[in-house]
């Protein structure tokens, strides 16, 4: 297979900037270097300079006038010529009816697939993604568009730029439009405002494309140093109250740098123990997106390094951080995130430290204590902290003093450790303080006084208290981590279940709401929707019944609500949900809205398919009936007019011939109208078969009345099992099948109609020796208004087989097409046996009846 060709596009803001001139100039340059270059299509618009540039380049003739796609690029001729480079103007052009492809970019794709390099032109307003923007600028919706993906796949996109003033001067000099169109063009499309807006769109789109190339180059060459190609401002967020101030400050910085990007990032520690507020962080995310930025979340234990890695990864030029909320004494533990980032950012990354109201007010200590412990364990911890030191003191006082201070300290330390492991940090600290007091008073010389004479005893008491407090803090930290891990594990299981539902395509909204209700232990759950910002709420779906007995009809009816966008709300009734659970609830809400959207899209797609099918049938009906209905009518009218004419004396033989023509035309009309009515009944589902036991050798001969004599060979055994069918529908089906077979059979070849029993079914086979149908088209011949191959006009509207299959399926049977051995096609009509238990099998040869 040939290697795919490359695409180069000259992009312009408006017609007349010089795209075609640049494309032809490149063609001349390549031709001078020995490259095989042809002009596939160029539109000169009678511009002398453009026409002059065509001299010296081979031009492939366009499609011939008068034929399909007249005047368009002859893609087949270009492919046959097989040049190295093809110049194709106006990539977004819509081809004329009859051309092989609807759009010129599809022609270009064919050339690229054949290994031909293509140079083309495009105006920015023809990009599909910019349709709404362009319409708001120029007031016209562009109909000729190119998918953005086609343009982004181009190896090179070069901007052909020109100022609005220069372009208007070129227009005024008559280099773009003829003089009679100048005033209208200058006052309409080529207004300075329009041209400036289109030029900005072109510049920004090209800048984005250049940025993609730059990022790709930096990635391929592992470049981490910042290149100040564009202002990118990264905001470091913690979820604290200062975040909104930082976002607005960074947005003002980005606004000053035209085209600047805003990226907010929150660094979460790997252990999940950050003290960020999920609710506040969600508010900040919304604010960033409202200001045109993007929100990102990364995981890293070293927050300053994670921030710098992210900033360098996106080629950021500035970082905005808030002043530390640490109190002055807390700096003894380190310089803080802001100072570390500023010190390690280097000369290529500016760091802004923004002051705010929360600066130096402290973050607050993490909540410690027994949170997360069972009540019995807390009680045991406090009993150990208060009672155990007193019991141990009583026991040691009664023992020999030879135990010694060291062993006594170790025993009291064991008590404090036990209190910490049982009840957490607060019982541990309380036990450490009580043990310290008892050690000092009863066991430190001089005993039973508060005085300490030996400095070593002071060190011992301080070390004891510090060790006891440390054990308590470690236990509390372990409990918090275990609690966090359990919550994350539960959340991951729920999210995995949701993701599995998405992958499986679960579309039951009620089942999802029931899962929400069970997961959070609620009484009821409902998804609400409103049409306008301040309109009334309506319940889309709901499960469960609240204790007040009324279904959830508004957010006020429940205790917990989760908005999704402006017009959707998931409401729960039963209890107030903790803030920690709202993250999972948000995932459920998004999934519920996604399920609802999929249901509505499926319904709309079904409606669209139904309407499209109806439109296709109506179009095909008009196309077919316009000829097939008028032909017999014309013959009837001509015969009647001739008979009524008084100018000619018709002989009896002539009159009989004219009457026969009238009868033939009426029969054709009756057959056509019958098929149309049958298809209408099938389309509307009003076919109600009257099933009864039927003998095929009674129905099939009656169905052959519409074909010439001696054109069918009938082979139906007399002892064949009865079938359960509607005789009228069966006769109509067989008649259509046989008439179709006779129509396509060669002269002198008879159609064979045979029947046999296969288990609980009977097969009626209609075999012809006609041209046959390829396997890929066998199903299409059963669609309404389909005529295979070169069937002549007047050979029917293509409803016969569609009606035959519809009637067969209505009776519980089927109709399929098979190849006839030796050439031709066999229609297999399968029907159910009327009484399989009592139906007899036979080996007698079938009787042959020739019609």
QUIURMO-V652777 format. One record per pair of residues at least 24 apart in sequence whose C-alpha atoms are under 8 Angstrom apart, sorted by the first residue. I is the first residue (numbers start at 1). GAP is how many residues later the second one is. D is the distance in Angstrom with one decimal. If there is no record, write none. Layout:
BEGIN
[[I/GAP/D] [I/GAP/D]]
END
This chain:
BEGIN
[[2/111/7.6] [2/112/6.3] [2/113/5.5] [3/110/7.6] [3/111/7.6] [3/112/5.3] [4/108/5.4] [4/109/5.0] [4/110/6.4] [4/111/4.5] [4/112/7.2] [5/106/7.5] [5/107/4.4] [5/108/6.5] [5/109/7.1] [5/110/4.2] [5/111/4.8] [5/112/4.5] [5/113/7.2] [6/106/6.6] [6/109/8.0] [6/110/7.4] [6/111/4.8] [6/112/6.3] [6/148/6.9] [6/149/6.2] [7/105/7.5] [7/110/6.0] [7/111/5.0] [7/112/6.0] [7/113/7.6] [7/146/7.9] [7/147/4.8] [7/148/5.7] [7/149/6.8] [8/110/6.4] [8/111/4.8] [8/112/6.3] [8/146/5.9] [8/147/6.0] [8/148/4.8] [8/149/5.9] [8/150/7.8] [9/110/5.9] [9/111/4.9] [9/112/5.3] [9/113/6.9] [9/142/7.8] [9/145/7.1] [9/147/6.3] [9/148/4.8] [9/149/6.3] [10/109/7.8] [10/110/6.3] [10/111/4.7] [10/112/6.3] [10/147/6.0] [10/148/5.0] [10/149/5.9] [10/150/6.4] [11/110/6.0] [11/111/5.0] [11/112/5.7] [11/113/6.6] [11/146/6.6] [11/147/5.9] [11/148/4.8] [11/149/5.9] [11/191/7.6] [12/109/7.9] [12/110/6.4] [12/111/4.8] [12/112/6.0] [12/147/6.0] [12/148/5.2] [12/149/6.4] [12/187/7.9] [12/190/6.8] [13/110/5.6] [13/111/5.4] [13/112/7.4] [13/147/7.9] [13/148/7.2] [13/182/7.3] [13/185/5.3] [13/186/4.9] [13/188/7.6] [13/189/5.6] [14/109/5.8] [14/110/7.3] [14/111/7.9] [14/181/7.2] [14/184/7.1] [14/185/7.8] [15/108/7.0] [15/161/7.9] [16/151/7.1] [16/154/7.9] [16/155/7.8] [16/159/7.9] [16/160/5.7] [17/143/6.6] [17/144/6.7] [17/145/6.1] [17/150/6.6] [18/142/6.7] [19/102/6.0] [19/103/7.7] [19/141/6.2] [20/30/7.5] [20/69/6.8] [20/101/6.6] [21/29/6.3] [21/32/7.5] [22/138/7.9] [23/64/7.1] [23/96/6.6] [23/97/6.9] [23/98/7.3] [24/29/6.5] [24/30/7.2] [24/63/7.5] [25/28/7.5] [27/30/7.8] [27/60/7.2] [28/28/7.9] [28/29/7.2] [35/49/6.7] [35/50/7.5] [36/47/5.5] [36/48/5.2] [36/49/6.3] [37/46/6.1] [37/47/6.2] [37/48/4.8] [37/49/5.9] [37/50/7.6] [38/45/6.6] [38/47/6.5] [38/48/5.1] [38/49/6.4] [39/47/5.7] [39/48/4.7] [39/49/6.6] [40/33/6.2] [40/34/7.5] [40/35/7.7] [40/38/6.5] [40/46/5.7] [40/47/5.5] [40/48/5.2] [41/31/7.8] [41/32/5.6] [41/46/6.6] [41/47/4.8] [41/48/5.7] [42/45/7.6] [42/46/6.3] [42/47/4.9] [42/48/7.8] [43/46/6.7] [43/47/7.9] [47/128/6.7] [47/129/7.1] [67/31/7.9] [68/28/7.7] [68/29/6.5] [68/30/4.1] [68/31/5.8] [69/26/6.8] [69/27/4.8] [69/28/5.4] [69/29/4.6] [69/30/4.0] [69/31/7.7] [70/26/6.9] [70/29/7.7] [71/25/7.9] [72/24/6.9] [72/27/7.4] [75/32/6.3] [75/36/7.7] [78/33/7.9] [79/32/6.7] [79/35/7.4] [82/34/7.0] [83/33/6.6] [84/32/5.4] [84/33/6.1] [85/31/5.8] [85/32/4.6] [85/33/5.6] [85/34/7.4] [86/30/6.9] [86/31/6.3] [86/32/4.9] [86/33/6.4] [87/31/5.9] [87/32/5.0] [87/33/6.1] [88/30/6.9] [88/31/6.2] [88/32/5.0] [88/33/7.4] [89/31/5.2] [89/32/5.4] [89/33/8.0] [90/30/6.7] [90/31/5.3] [90/32/5.8] [91/29/6.2] [91/30/5.9] [91/31/5.7] [91/55/7.5] [92/30/6.8] [92/34/6.4] [92/52/5.5] [92/53/5.3] [92/54/5.4] [93/51/5.9] [93/52/7.8] [94/50/6.2] [105/41/7.1] [105/45/8.0] [124/74/7.2] [124/77/7.1] [124/78/5.7] [125/73/7.4] [134/64/7.6] [137/57/6.2] [137/60/7.1] [137/61/8.0] [138/51/6.7] [138/56/6.2] [152/57/7.8] [157/49/7.6] [158/48/7.9] [159/43/7.6] [159/44/7.7] [159/47/7.0] [161/38/7.7] [163/33/7.8] [163/36/7.9] [164/28/5.9] [164/31/5.5] [164/32/6.2] [165/27/7.3] [224/88/5.9] [224/89/6.8] [224/91/7.8] [225/87/6.7] [225/90/7.8] [225/123/7.3] [226/86/6.1] [226/89/5.2] [226/90/6.7] [226/91/6.8] [226/122/5.8] [226/123/7.0] [227/88/6.5] [227/90/7.8] [227/121/7.6] [228/87/7.7] [228/88/7.8] [228/89/6.2] [228/120/7.9] [230/29/7.5] [230/30/6.5] [230/87/7.7] [231/26/6.5] [231/28/7.4] [231/29/4.8] [231/30/6.4] [231/85/6.8] [231/86/5.7] [231/87/7.5] [232/28/5.7] [232/29/4.7] [232/30/6.1] [232/31/7.4] [232/82/8.0] [232/83/7.2] [232/84/4.5] [232/85/5.3] [232/86/6.4] [233/27/7.4] [233/28/6.1] [233/29/5.1] [233/30/6.1] [233/83/5.9] [233/84/6.2] [233/85/4.8] [233/86/5.7] [233/87/7.2] [234/28/6.3] [234/29/4.8] [234/30/5.6] [234/31/7.0] [234/77/6.5] [234/82/6.6] [234/84/6.2] [234/85/4.7] [234/86/6.2] [235/27/7.7] [235/28/6.2] [235/29/4.6] [235/30/6.1] [235/84/5.8] [235/85/4.8] [235/86/6.3] [236/28/6.3] [236/29/5.4] [236/30/6.1] [236/31/7.9] [236/71/7.2] [236/83/7.3] [236/84/6.3] [236/85/5.4] [236/86/7.8] [237/27/6.9] [237/28/6.0] [237/29/4.9] [237/30/7.6] [237/84/7.6] [238/28/5.9] [238/29/7.2] [238/38/5.9] [238/43/7.7] [239/27/7.7] [239/37/4.7] [239/38/5.4] [239/39/7.1] [239/41/5.8] [239/42/4.6] [239/45/7.7] [240/36/6.4] [240/37/6.9] [240/40/7.1] [240/41/7.7] [241/39/7.4] [241/117/7.4] [242/80/7.0] [242/114/6.3] [242/115/7.4] [242/116/6.5] [243/41/6.7] [243/79/7.8] [244/40/6.2] [244/43/7.6] [245/111/7.2] [246/74/6.9] [246/75/6.9] [246/76/6.6] [246/108/6.9] [247/37/7.9] [247/40/7.7] [247/41/6.7] [250/70/6.5] [251/40/6.9] [261/32/6.7] [262/26/7.9] [262/30/7.2] [262/31/4.5] [262/32/6.5] [263/30/5.6] [263/31/5.0] [263/32/6.0] [263/33/7.3] [264/24/7.1] [264/29/7.3] [264/30/6.2] [264/31/4.8] [264/32/6.0] [265/30/6.0] [265/31/4.7] [265/32/5.4] [265/33/7.2] [265/42/7.8] [266/30/6.5] [266/31/4.8] [266/32/6.4] [267/30/6.0] [267/31/5.0] [267/32/5.5] [267/33/6.4] [267/36/6.3] [267/39/7.0] [267/40/7.3] [268/29/7.2] [268/30/6.2] [268/31/4.8] [268/32/6.2] [268/33/7.7] [269/30/5.6] [269/31/5.1] [269/32/4.9] [269/33/7.9] [269/34/7.7] [270/29/5.8] [270/30/5.8] [270/31/5.9] [271/210/7.3] [272/212/6.9] [273/208/7.4] [273/211/7.6] [275/91/7.6] [278/301/7.7] [278/302/7.7] [278/305/7.6] [279/300/7.5] [303/34/7.0] [304/33/5.5] [304/34/7.7] [304/36/6.3] [304/37/5.4] [305/36/7.5] [307/34/7.8] [308/33/6.9] [308/37/6.8] [316/33/7.3] [317/31/6.9] [317/32/5.1] [317/33/6.3] [318/31/5.5] [318/32/4.6] [318/33/5.8] [318/34/7.4] [319/30/7.3] [319/31/6.2] [319/32/4.8] [319/33/6.1] [320/31/6.0] [320/32/4.7] [320/33/6.2] [320/34/7.1] [321/30/7.4] [321/31/6.1] [321/32/5.0] [321/33/6.1] [322/31/5.4] [322/32/4.8] [322/33/6.0] [322/34/7.1] [322/37/7.9] [323/30/5.8] [323/31/5.7] [323/32/5.2] [323/33/6.9] [323/36/5.6] [323/37/7.8] [324/35/5.7] [324/36/6.3] [325/33/6.2] [325/34/4.5] [325/35/4.3] [325/36/5.5] [325/37/4.9] [325/38/5.9] [326/33/7.4] [326/34/5.0] [326/35/6.6] [326/36/4.7] [326/37/6.4] [327/33/4.9] [327/34/6.1] [327/35/5.2] [328/32/7.1] [368/57/7.0] [368/58/7.8] [368/108/6.8] [369/55/5.9] [369/56/5.5] [369/57/5.4] [369/107/6.9] [370/53/6.3] [370/54/5.7] [370/55/7.4] [370/56/7.5] [370/106/7.8] [372/107/7.5] [372/108/7.8] [372/111/7.1] [373/50/7.6] [377/45/6.1] [377/46/6.0] [378/44/7.0] [378/45/4.8] [378/46/7.9] [379/44/7.5] [380/42/6.6] [380/43/6.8] [381/37/7.9] [381/38/5.0] [381/39/7.0] [381/40/7.7] [381/41/4.7] [381/42/3.8] [381/43/7.3] [381/46/6.0] [382/37/7.0] [382/41/6.5] [382/45/5.4] [384/31/7.3] [384/34/7.2] [384/35/5.3] [384/47/7.8] [385/30/7.4] [385/31/6.7] [385/34/5.2] [385/42/5.5] [385/43/6.6] [385/45/6.4] [385/46/4.3] [386/44/7.7] [386/45/6.4] [386/48/7.5] [388/27/6.6] [389/26/6.8] [389/42/7.3] [389/45/7.2] [389/46/5.9] [389/49/7.8] [393/45/7.2] [393/49/8.0] [397/45/7.9] [405/38/6.7] [405/39/7.3] [408/31/8.0] [408/35/7.9] [409/30/7.4] [409/55/7.3] [413/51/6.7] [413/54/7.9] [413/55/6.5] [416/52/5.7] [417/51/6.2] [417/54/6.3] [417/55/7.2] [420/48/7.8] [420/51/6.5] [420/52/4.6] [420/55/6.6] [421/50/8.0] [421/51/7.0] [421/54/6.1] [424/48/5.6] [424/49/7.5] [424/51/6.0] [424/52/5.4] [425/44/7.1] [425/46/7.8] [425/47/4.1] [425/48/5.3] [425/50/6.9] [425/51/5.8] [426/46/7.4] [427/45/7.9] [428/40/6.4] [428/41/6.3] [428/43/7.6] [428/44/5.1] [429/39/6.8] [429/40/5.3] [429/43/6.9] [432/32/7.5] [432/33/5.4] [432/36/5.6] [432/37/6.9] [433/32/6.8] [436/25/6.2] [436/28/7.4] [436/29/6.7] [491/93/6.5] [494/90/7.6] [495/89/7.4] [495/92/7.4] [498/90/7.5] [498/93/7.3] [506/89/7.7] [507/88/5.4] [507/89/7.8] [507/91/7.3] [507/92/6.8] [508/87/7.3] [509/32/7.1] [509/83/6.4] [509/86/6.2] [509/87/6.8] [510/31/6.5] [510/32/6.6] [510/33/6.5] [512/80/6.8] [513/29/6.8] [513/30/6.4] [513/79/7.5] [514/29/6.1] [514/30/7.8] [516/69/7.9] [516/72/6.9] [517/26/7.9] [517/27/8.0] [517/55/7.5] [521/53/7.6] [522/50/6.6] [522/51/5.9] [522/52/4.7] [522/53/6.8] [523/24/7.4] [523/49/7.6] [523/50/5.6] [523/51/4.9] [524/28/7.9] [524/48/5.9] [524/49/5.2] [524/50/6.9] [525/27/7.6] [525/45/7.3] [525/46/5.8] [525/47/4.6] [525/48/6.4] [526/26/6.3] [526/44/5.9] [526/45/5.4] [526/46/6.7] [527/41/7.2] [527/42/5.8] [527/43/4.6] [527/44/6.3] [527/65/7.7] [528/25/7.2] [528/26/7.1] [528/40/5.7] [528/41/5.1] [528/42/6.3] [528/43/7.4] [529/38/5.5] [529/39/4.6] [529/40/6.4] [530/37/5.2] [530/38/6.7] [531/36/6.6] [532/35/7.0] [533/33/6.8] [533/34/6.7] [546/27/6.2] [546/28/7.1] [547/27/7.9] [562/24/6.5] [562/27/6.9] [563/26/7.8] [564/25/6.7] [564/26/6.6] [564/29/7.6] [568/25/7.7] [617/167/7.2] [617/168/7.4] [620/165/6.1] [621/164/7.0] [621/176/7.7] [624/161/7.4] [624/173/5.3] [625/172/7.0] [627/166/7.4] [627/167/7.1] [628/165/7.2] [628/166/5.2] [628/167/7.9] [628/168/6.6] [628/169/6.8] [629/40/6.8] [629/43/7.7] [631/163/7.3] [632/32/8.0] [632/33/4.5] [632/34/7.1] [632/36/6.7] [632/37/6.6] [633/32/6.7] [633/36/7.9] [635/26/6.9] [635/27/7.0] [635/30/6.5] [636/25/6.8] [636/26/4.7] [636/29/5.9] [636/30/7.5] [672/124/7.4] [672/125/7.7] [675/124/6.3] [675/125/6.7] [675/128/6.9] [676/123/7.4] [678/125/6.5] [679/120/7.3] [679/123/7.6] [679/124/5.8] [682/121/7.6] [682/124/6.5] [682/125/7.9] [687/120/8.0] [687/123/7.3] [688/122/7.6] [689/36/7.7] [689/37/5.5] [689/40/7.3] [689/121/6.8] [689/122/6.4] [690/35/7.4] [690/36/5.1] [691/33/5.8] [691/34/4.7] [691/35/4.7] [691/36/7.9] [691/120/7.3] [692/31/7.9] [692/32/5.3] [692/33/5.7] [692/34/6.3] [692/35/7.9] [692/142/7.8] [693/29/6.0] [693/30/5.6] [693/31/4.8] [693/32/6.7] [693/141/5.7] [694/28/5.4] [694/29/5.3] [694/30/6.2] [694/31/6.5] [694/32/7.9] [694/33/6.8] [694/140/7.8] [695/25/7.9] [695/26/7.5] [695/27/5.0] [695/28/6.5] [696/24/7.9] [696/26/7.1] [696/27/7.4] [699/28/6.6] [699/31/7.5] [699/32/5.9] [700/31/6.4] [700/34/6.8] [702/29/7.1] [703/28/5.2] [703/29/6.8] [703/31/6.1] [703/32/4.7] [704/31/6.1] [704/34/7.3] [706/29/7.3] [706/33/7.2] [707/31/7.9] [707/32/6.2] [707/35/7.3] [709/142/5.3] [710/40/7.3] [710/140/6.3] [710/141/4.4] [711/31/7.1] [711/37/8.0] [711/38/7.4] [711/39/4.7] [711/40/6.2] [711/140/6.7] [712/30/8.0] [712/38/5.1] [712/39/4.6] [712/40/5.8] [712/41/7.1] [712/138/6.7] [712/139/5.9] [713/37/6.4] [713/38/6.0] [713/39/4.7] [713/40/6.1] [713/135/7.2] [713/136/6.3] [713/137/5.1] [713/138/6.6] [714/38/6.1] [714/39/4.9] [714/40/6.1] [714/134/6.0] [714/135/5.2] [714/136/6.3] [714/137/7.7] [715/37/7.5] [715/38/6.0] [715/39/4.5] [715/40/6.7] [715/131/5.7] [715/132/5.9] [715/133/5.1] [715/134/6.6] [716/37/7.8] [716/38/5.5] [716/39/5.2] [716/40/7.6] [716/130/5.8] [716/131/6.5] [716/132/7.6] [717/38/7.3] [717/39/7.7] [717/127/7.6] [717/128/7.2] [717/129/4.4] [717/130/6.0] [718/128/7.4] [718/129/7.5] [719/121/7.7] [719/122/8.0] [719/123/6.8] [720/36/7.0] [720/37/7.1] [720/120/7.7] [720/121/7.5] [720/122/7.5] [721/36/7.2] [721/41/7.7] [721/112/6.6] [721/113/7.6] [721/118/5.4] [721/119/6.4] [721/120/7.6] [722/111/6.0] [722/112/5.5] [722/113/7.4] [722/117/7.4] [723/39/7.2] [723/108/6.5] [723/109/5.7] [723/110/4.3] [723/111/4.4] [723/112/7.8] [724/87/8.0] [724/107/7.4] [724/108/5.8] [724/109/5.8] [724/110/4.3] [725/86/5.8] [725/106/7.5] [725/107/7.7] [726/85/6.9] [729/78/6.0] [729/79/7.8] [730/77/7.3] [730/78/7.2] [732/72/7.1] [733/67/8.0] [733/68/7.9] [733/70/6.9] [733/71/4.1] [733/72/7.4] [733/74/6.5] [733/75/7.1] [734/70/7.2] [736/64/5.0] [736/65/6.4] [736/67/7.9] [736/68/6.4] [737/29/7.3] [737/63/7.0] [737/64/6.3] [737/67/6.9] [737/90/7.3] [738/28/6.7] [740/60/7.3] [740/61/7.8] [741/25/7.4] [741/26/7.3] [741/27/5.7] [741/29/7.7] [742/26/7.4] [743/52/7.9] [744/24/7.8] [744/26/5.2] [744/27/7.3] [745/24/5.6] [745/25/4.4] [745/26/7.9] [746/24/5.9] [757/84/7.8] [759/77/8.0] [760/72/6.4] [760/73/5.4] [760/76/5.6] [761/69/6.5] [761/70/5.6] [761/71/4.7] [761/72/5.2] [762/68/5.7] [762/69/5.2] [762/70/6.2] [762/71/6.2] [763/65/6.4] [763/66/5.6] [763/67/4.5] [763/68/6.4] [764/64/5.8] [764/65/5.0] [764/66/6.3] [764/67/7.9] [765/61/6.4] [765/62/5.6] [765/63/4.6] [765/64/6.2] [766/60/5.4] [766/61/5.1] [766/62/6.6] [767/53/6.9] [767/57/7.5] [767/58/6.0] [767/59/4.3] [767/60/6.5] [768/52/7.4] [768/56/5.5] [768/57/5.6] [768/58/6.3] [769/51/7.4] [769/54/5.8] [769/55/4.0] [769/56/6.7] [770/53/7.0] [770/54/4.5] [770/55/6.8] [771/52/7.0] [771/53/5.4] [771/54/7.7] [772/47/6.9] [772/48/7.9] [772/51/6.6] [772/52/4.3] [772/53/4.9] [773/46/7.7] [773/51/7.8] [773/52/7.0] [778/39/6.4]]
END
